[in-house]
Amino acid sequence: MKNRKVTALLLVCMMMVLMLAACGGGGSPESAASEEGTKILLYNNTREPTSLDPPVGFDMVSYDALNNAMEGLTRLGSDQTPQPALAESWTVSEDGKTYTFKLREGIKWSNGEPITASDVEFSWKRLLDPATASPAAFLAYVIEGGEAFNSGQGKADDVKVKAVDDSTVEVVLSQPAPWLLSMLSNPAFFPVPKAAVEANPTWASEASTFVSSGPFKIAEWSHDAEIKMVKNDQYWDAANVKLDGVTFKMVNDSNTEYQMFTNGELHIQGVIPPEMSEQLFAENKVKVEDSAGTYFYRFNTTMPPFDNAKIRKAFVMAVDRQTLIDLVVKQKQKPAEGIVSYGLKEPSGKDFREAGGNMVTYDPEQAKKLLAEGRAEAGYSTLPEVTLTYNTNDLHQKIAEAMQAMFKDNLGVNVKLAGMEGKVLTAQQKALQLQFSRSSWLPDFADPINFLDIFRSDSPNNRTGWKNAEYDKLIDAIYAETDETKRFGLMHQAESILMEEAPILPMYFYNSAYMQSDRVEGVLRHPYGYIEFKSADLK
């Protein structure tokens, strides 16, 4: 009897110890959040944002975070169309060139200061200011005076954006732009707080100085580790924001991310580990949604041997894209048959990609023939050494290794591989210091011109050294054309030239394949935008 009492007492003590340990944080993040009565969604951003200054961080790892901490005059709705956001309404002139926006009454920055039309004017001119050096500045060239100011041949005062009064913004375009309202939901156009920016040029680099306008604000920022956002109580639509916050993790490895997801340390698994893909798809654990954008490689057309178009085309034709998707990437993407991805409708209702057809084919025999012809034209007895550079990531590395094998098997070319940190790779691409390198394009608004414009001779996003006068004239004509049927016809012509000249090697079109906790609902993934947690909830 005495032994039973001792045993019982010990059991009670052990239970108390376990309970105290759980209260001390030994439970999983999901259980801890439930105990505290808060709803904190855990999401993997993969890596540190390039910048959270809207016109500077021109990439998904920056814009996914910005899309939740900031807001534009419009925001994409669940049907992917632009909806009123900071602007409650707008009017358009008959010629389609003048837009007048009315801001919502009483909108505020997270520091309590009012958001005004002057902030909008300041922000859009700052986007175009050469001193900002924004890689997204070209998007605002549609504003009259924008390109001249950005190129150093005009003044800020000549850019036709004006704060008519505290709540009215007028913008005059150089030509009609049917995509403008959609484009304004892109983070590059998000207003920034004029007073805060002028007082502190590095305002967007730390949580303590960052000022928000969106559904969430930054509470903590541990660089290269995580960003903790909490609900922004100053947000105009805060009553409809259900989450208490979102934590953006920075884990650049799909296997580690998967372990975190299975352990409850993430609510969303954004990249499916290729080696587990077949099993997870078979078990119906993976959700697949339409997305937009293209995974591709850039040739440096100013550097041998890729200054020869036939050699570039030989490399393009040596790649078996479907095998790459099926055996390496394993996310059920579609092979890239051009640069413009699916999901863009022509005036006829037909998809642009389907109308354009397959411009990229796998033909190893023709690839060998083109390589031989290109070598003869360039006078190469032996092809110059080729190095393929990719930004360090387990999937990018596996893709590069598969490409290396295809080039060896189909062309007899030994390609060296080099991994490089993402920011460094982008900088060296822009400086034309890389011979052959990994890239991608995620469109900023839903129109094919956004895929095609980046390969203009003078585009900072070209990064290939490729120049083609006929192509440049077509892009100018596309912007000037008001007849939509004719405009789409011109875009098909431009894409045809791009694929024939082959300054790039398209591989596959993106989709959104992910796993998500059953507790999560209401997350919006915009094919032509960025992830949206404003309407998300944790059950």
Stockholm file with secondary structure:
# STOCKHOLM 1.0

chainA/1-539         MKNRKVTALLLVCMMMVLMLAACGGGGSPESAASEEGTKILLYNNTREPTSLDPPVGFDMVSYDALNNAMEGLTRLGSDQTPQPALAESWTVSEDGKTYTFKLREGIKWSNGEPITASDVEFSWKRLLDPATASPAAFLAYVIEGGEAFNSGQGKADDVKVKAVDDSTVEVVLSQPAPWLLSMLSNPAFFPVPKAAVEANPTWASEASTFVSSGPFKIAEWSHDAEIKMVKNDQYWDAANVKLDGVTFKMVNDSNTEYQMFTNGELHIQGVIPPEMSEQLFAENKVKVEDSAGTYFYRFNTTMPPFDNAKIRKAFVMAVDRQTLIDLVVKQKQKPAEGIVSYGLKEPSGKDFREAGGNMVTYDPEQAKKLLAEGRAEAGYSTLPEVTLTYNTNDLHQKIAEAMQAMFKDNLGVNVKLAGMEGKVLTAQQKALQLQFSRSSWLPDFADPINFLDIFRSDSPNNRTGWKNAEYDKLIDAIYAETDETKRFGLMHQAESILMEEAPILPMYFYNSAYMQSDRVEGVLRHPYGYIEFKSADLK
#=GR chainA/1-539 SS CHHHHHHHHHHHHHHHHHHHHIIIIISCHHHHHHHHTCCEEEEECCSCCSCSSTTTCCSHHHHHHHHHHCCCSEEECTTSSEEESSEEEEEECTTSCEEEEEECTTCBCTTSCBCCHHHHHHHHHHHHCTTTCCTTGGGGGGBTTHHHHHTTSSCGGGSCEEEEETTEEEEEBSSCCTTHHHHTTSGGGCCCCHHHHHHCTTGGGSTTTCCCCSSEEEEEEETTTEEEEEECTTCTTGGGCCCSEEEEECCCCHHHHHHHHHTTSCSEECSCCHHHHHHHHHTTCCEEEEEEEEEEEEECTTSTTTTSHHHHHHHHHTCCHHHHIIIIICSCCEECSSSSCSCCBCTTSCBHHHHHCCCCCCCHHHHHHHHHHHHHHHTCSSCCCEEEEEESCHHHHHHHHHHHHHHHHHHCCCEEEEEECHHHHHHHHHTTCCSEEEEEECCSSSSTHHHHGGGSTTCTTCCSCCCCHHHHHHHHHHHHCCCHHHHHHHHHHHHHHHHHHCSEEEEEEEEEEEEECTTEECCBCCTTSCCBCTTCEEC
#=GC SS_cons         CHHHHHHHHHHHHHHHHHHHHIIIIISCHHHHHHHHTCCEEEEECCSCCSCSSTTTCCSHHHHHHHHHHCCCSEEECTTSSEEESSEEEEEECTTSCEEEEEECTTCBCTTSCBCCHHHHHHHHHHHHCTTTCCTTGGGGGGBTTHHHHHTTSSCGGGSCEEEEETTEEEEEBSSCCTTHHHHTTSGGGCCCCHHHHHHCTTGGGSTTTCCCCSSEEEEEEETTTEEEEEECTTCTTGGGCCCSEEEEECCCCHHHHHHHHHTTSCSEECSCCHHHHHHHHHTTCCEEEEEEEEEEEEECTTSTTTTSHHHHHHHHHTCCHHHHIIIIICSCCEECSSSSCSCCBCTTSCBHHHHHCCCCCCCHHHHHHHHHHHHHHHTCSSCCCEEEEEESCHHHHHHHHHHHHHHHHHHCCCEEEEEECHHHHHHHHHTTCCSEEEEEECCSSSSTHHHHGGGSTTCTTCCSCCCCHHHHHHHHHHHHCCCHHHHHHHHHHHHHHHHHHCSEEEEEEEEEEEEECTTEECCBCCTTSCCBCTTCEEC
//
